[in-house]
Amino acid sequence: MPSLAPCAVNRIATDAFPASQRLDQWEAYNASFLVGLRCSSYADEGLNAQQSNMAFGQLALADIEGNAHVIERTPQLVRQHPKESVFVSLVLSSGAFFYQEHRCIHLAPGDLVIYDTRHAYLFGFTHQMHQFLVDMPADWFYRSCSRTQLQGPVCIPGGAGSGRVLNHAFQKLVGNAMAHPGGVDQDRMQFEASDLLRAMMAGEATGCSALRASHLLAARAHIDEHLHRHSLDASEVAAAAGVSLRHLNRLLQTGGHSATELILVRRLERAAMELRHPAFGRYSIAEIAYRCGFSSQSHFARSFRSYHGMTPTQMRGQPGLHRAIP
């Protein structure tokens, strides 16, 4: 039973206001729905921008378009409008530049930048711009997506390599949610978003190739789609990813799992999510184990406690967050 909770959509378009009021209205809206910031525009017509915002569980999404402008979150604004979040910004059009913690990076369409809003930053767009922005609680990000604190912005270039594959998958995930908010399974979206961000952070450290990223995404997608089938095995996953089992296990080495272990981990993650969520309260623990592909209750109980550090009964009803895959 997917969690298809109603999703409220909030919007602003600055062309509804006189040019002299647009910056103030934009800043006030962002302080309410995104983050406290200061905005500057040098266009003759002033700031011409629009934004849509919606929330899915831990994730808040923003679709932002506008003419060339600069936003700044100064140290003073960080103090006045504290925000315990990590933002992921995917630039869809316009060149851009981002400055934080003494590092300035240049962004092209398709590039993605990950940054912590607890540190001051400057973000500028040089032409007509469009971006998807995902806002997530900092504690959720550092538990679900990255073990290390961000010391500055992390850029995932989208022009080649794993970034091209992962950024495109992230764009598709967010774009589909923004376009069809009523049909989003919030838990599955959070699960997929954290998985993509973990892969991005790992790729940043290891230099993952586009081909490797494509194979791994295909493998994970096949596992997630067929978790309920007790017969799902590593050979089937490798075939779905278009590689031999030996090659798939070699690709998975950097993550510390074999294909067989990855199937188990995904099942345990899904079981934990269902145990915590009220939407699955009508299912017994045994039924959830079966739904996630476990045919043996004793195996499920042992594996669950070993991985999550608690029994399924102890986790049931807890609002905790997903544990990051090592």
C-alpha positions in Angstrom: 0.0 0.0 0.0 1.8 3.1 -1.2 1.7 6.3 0.9 -0.1 8.7 -1.5 -0.9 11.5 1.0 -2.3 14.7 -0.5 0.4 17.2 -1.4 -0.2 20.9 -1.0 1.4 23.1 -3.7 2.4 26.7 -3.0 3.4 29.1 -5.8 4.6 32.6 -6.5 5.1 34.6 -9.7 6.7 38.0 -9.4 4.9 39.4 -12.5 1.8 39.6 -10.2 3.5 42.5 -8.4 4.8 45.9 -9.4 8.5 45.8 -10.3 9.5 47.8 -7.2 7.9 45.1 -4.9 9.2 42.0 -6.7 12.4 41.5 -4.7 10.7 42.0 -1.4 7.9 39.6 -2.3 10.4 37.0 -3.5 12.5 37.2 -0.4 9.4 37.0 1.9 8.1 33.9 0.0 11.4 32.1 0.1 11.8 32.9 3.9 8.4 31.1 4.4 8.7 28.1 2.0 12.4 27.6 1.4 15.2 29.6 3.1 16.0 33.2 4.2 17.9 34.9 1.5 18.6 38.2 -0.2 18.0 38.6 -3.9 19.4 41.0 -6.5 18.5 41.6 -10.1 20.0 44.0 -12.6 17.4 43.5 -15.4 15.5 46.6 -16.5 12.2 45.0 -15.8 13.3 43.8 -12.3 13.1 40.2 -11.1 10.8 38.1 -13.3 10.6 34.7 -11.6 8.3 32.0 -10.5 8.5 29.2 -8.0 6.4 26.1 -7.1 6.9 24.3 -3.8 5.6 21.0 -2.5 6.6 18.5 0.2 6.9 14.7 0.2 7.8 13.3 3.6 11.3 14.4 4.5 11.8 16.0 1.1 10.6 19.5 0.0 10.8 20.2 -3.7 11.0 23.5 -5.6 10.7 24.2 -9.3 12.3 27.7 -9.9 12.5 29.7 -13.1 13.5 33.3 -13.7 15.7 35.8 -15.5 19.3 36.5 -14.5 19.7 37.2 -10.8 21.8 36.5 -7.7 20.7 35.1 -4.3 22.8 35.5 -1.2 22.4 33.8 2.2 24.7 36.0 4.3 26.0 35.1 7.8 23.4 37.6 9.2 20.6 35.8 7.4 21.9 32.4 8.6 21.5 33.7 12.2 18.2 35.5 11.6 16.6 32.6 9.6 18.3 29.4 10.8 17.8 26.4 8.5 19.0 22.9 9.4 18.9 21.6 5.8 21.0 20.3 3.0 20.0 21.6 -0.5 20.4 19.8 -3.8 20.2 22.1 -6.8 20.0 20.7 -10.3 20.7 23.4 -12.9 18.5 22.9 -15.9 19.2 26.0 -17.9 21.6 29.0 -17.7 25.2 29.2 -16.6 25.6 29.7 -12.9 28.2 30.2 -10.1 28.1 29.1 -6.5 30.3 30.4 -3.7 30.5 28.9 -0.2 33.3 28.2 2.3 36.0 30.0 0.2 35.2 27.8 -2.8 33.6 29.1 -6.1 32.3 26.7 -8.6 30.9 27.3 -12.1 27.8 25.3 -13.1 26.4 24.4 -16.6 23.0 23.0 -17.4 22.9 19.4 -16.2 25.3 20.1 -13.3 24.2 19.5 -9.7 25.4 21.1 -6.5 24.9 19.8 -2.9 25.3 22.3 0.0 24.5 22.8 3.6 22.3 25.8 4.4 23.9 26.3 7.8 26.8 28.0 6.0 26.5 31.3 4.1 26.5 31.1 0.3 26.1 33.1 -2.9 24.3 31.6 -5.9 24.1 33.5 -9.2 22.5 32.8 -12.6 23.8 34.6 -15.7 20.9 34.0 -18.1 17.3 32.9 -18.1 17.4 30.1 -15.5 15.5 27.0 -14.5 16.4 24.7 -11.6 15.0 21.9 -9.5 15.9 22.2 -5.8 15.4 19.5 -3.2 15.4 20.6 0.5 16.1 17.8 3.1 16.7 18.0 6.9 20.5 17.9 7.5 20.2 15.0 10.0 18.3 13.0 7.4 20.9 13.7 4.7 23.9 12.8 7.0 22.2 9.6 8.2 20.7 8.5 4.9 23.0 9.9 2.2 26.5 10.8 3.5 28.5 9.9 6.5 30.7 12.9 6.3 29.8 16.5 6.9 29.9 18.8 3.9 32.9 21.1 4.3 31.8 23.1 1.3 29.7 22.7 -1.9 29.9 19.3 -3.7 29.5 19.6 -7.5 28.3 16.6 -9.6 29.0 17.6 -13.2 26.4 16.3 -15.5 28.3 16.4 -18.8 30.0 13.0 -18.6 30.7 10.0 -16.5 28.5 8.8 -13.6 27.2 12.4 -13.1 25.4 12.3 -16.5 23.6 9.1 -15.5 22.9 10.0 -11.9 21.9 13.6 -12.5 19.5 12.5 -15.3 17.9 10.0 -12.9 17.6 12.6 -10.2 16.0 15.0 -12.7 13.5 12.4 -13.8 12.6 11.5 -10.2 12.0 15.1 -9.1 10.4 16.2 -12.4 7.8 13.3 -12.3 7.0 14.2 -8.7 6.5 17.9 -9.5 4.4 17.0 -12.6 2.2 14.4 -10.9 2.2 15.1 -7.1 -1.0 13.2 -6.5 0.6 9.9 -7.7 3.8 10.0 -5.7 4.6 7.2 -3.2 6.4 9.4 -0.7 8.3 6.6 1.0 9.6 5.1 -2.3 10.6 8.6 -3.5 12.6 9.2 -0.3 14.2 5.8 -0.7 15.2 6.4 -4.4 16.4 10.0 -3.7 18.7 8.9 -0.8 20.0 6.0 -3.0 20.9 8.4 -5.8 22.5 10.9 -3.5 24.6 8.1 -1.8 25.7 7.1 -5.3 26.6 10.7 -6.2 28.6 11.1 -3.0 30.4 7.8 -3.6 31.0 8.7 -7.2 32.5 12.0 -6.2 35.1 10.1 -4.2 35.8 7.2 -6.5 35.3 8.6 -10.0 32.6 6.2 -11.1 32.1 5.9 -14.9 28.8 6.4 -16.7 28.7 2.8 -17.8 29.2 1.5 -14.3 26.6 3.9 -12.9 24.1 2.8 -15.6 24.6 -0.9 -14.7 24.3 -0.2 -11.0 21.1 1.8 -11.4 19.6 -0.9 -13.6 20.5 -3.5 -11.0 19.0 -1.6 -8.1 15.9 -0.7 -10.1 15.3 -4.4 -10.9 15.8 -5.4 -7.3 13.4 -2.8 -6.0 10.7 -3.8 -8.5 11.0 -7.5 -7.7 11.7 -7.4 -4.0 8.5 -9.3 -3.2 9.5 -12.3 -5.3 11.2 -15.0 -3.1 12.9 -16.4 -6.2 14.8 -13.2 -7.0 18.5 -14.0 -7.2 21.8 -12.4 -8.1 22.0 -14.0 -11.6 18.6 -12.5 -12.5 19.7 -9.1 -11.3 22.9 -9.3 -13.3 21.0 -10.3 -16.4 18.6 -7.3 -16.0 21.6 -5.0 -15.6 23.1 -6.4 -18.9 26.3 -7.8 -17.3 27.6 -11.1 -16.0 27.2 -11.9 -12.3 31.0 -11.8 -11.9 31.2 -8.4 -13.5 28.2 -7.1 -11.4 29.9 -8.3 -8.2 33.1 -6.5 -9.3 31.1 -3.3 -9.8 29.6 -3.5 -6.4 32.9 -4.0 -4.6 33.4 -0.4 -3.8 30.1 -0.4 -1.9 31.1 -3.4 0.1 28.4 -5.7 -1.1 28.0 -8.7 -3.5 24.8 -8.8 -5.6 23.3 -11.4 -3.2 24.1 -9.1 -0.2 22.6 -6.1 -2.0 19.3 -7.9 -2.5 19.2 -8.7 1.2 20.1 -5.1 2.2 17.3 -3.6 -0.1 14.8 -6.0 1.4 15.8 -5.1 5.0 15.6 -1.3 4.1 12.1 -1.8 2.6 11.0 -3.8 5.6 12.2 -1.2 8.0 10.4 1.5 6.0 7.1 -0.4 6.1 7.4 -1.2 9.8 7.8 2.4 10.6 5.0 3.8 8.4 1.4 4.0 9.7 0.1 3.1 6.2 1.4 -0.4 6.7 0.0 -0.8 10.3 -2.6 -3.3 9.1 0.0 -5.8 8.1 1.6 -8.1 10.7 5.4 -8.3 10.9 5.2 -11.7 9.2 3.2 -10.3 6.4 5.7 -7.4 5.9 8.6 -9.9 5.8 6.7 -11.9 3.2 6.0 -8.7 1.1 9.7 -7.9 1.2 10.7 -11.3 -0.2 11.5 -13.3 3.0 10.2 -16.8 3.0 11.7 -17.7 6.4 10.6 -15.7 9.5 13.7 -16.8 11.5 16.0 -15.6 8.7 14.2 -12.3 8.5 14.4 -11.8 12.3 18.1 -12.6 12.5 19.0 -10.5 9.4 16.9 -7.6 10.5 18.5 -7.4 14.0 22.0 -7.8 12.6 21.5 -5.0 10.1 19.3 -2.5 12.0 20.5 -3.2 15.6 16.9 -3.9 16.8 14.2 -6.4 16.3 11.3 -5.8 13.9 9.0 -5.5 16.9 11.2 -2.8 18.4 11.2 -0.8 15.1 7.5 -1.1 14.5 5.9 2.3 15.0 9.1 4.2 15.3 9.4 7.3 13.2 13.1 6.9 12.6 15.0 7.5 9.4 16.5 5.1 7.0 19.9 3.8 7.9 22.5 4.6 5.2 23.8 1.6 3.3 27.5 1.2 4.1 
